[in-house]
């Protein structure tokens, strides 16, 4: 799952359709889609914790590594990408208003 698509799509929707400022659009997007990303991510991580408790070494390691990748992806989508959007104001978001 790529959580960034949900967040960026929502930022674009708020910025273009509702004519809000970029920082307000980011805050609203994180309040709506950000909650969904958090809930989905935590649900998947909890389910992977059970896979990580497998008696088979390979299965346990893959469950653990997949959970780590999912945590990094979730943190990036919720904190890093919105920060970069606010800082750099990319044209694919701010154009066509």
Secondary structure, 3 states (H helix, E strand, C coil): CCHHHHHHHHHHHHHHHCCCCHHHHHHHHHHHHHHHHHHHHHHHHHHHHHHHCCCCHHHHHHHHHHHHHHHHHHHHHHHHHHHHHHHHCCHHHHCCC
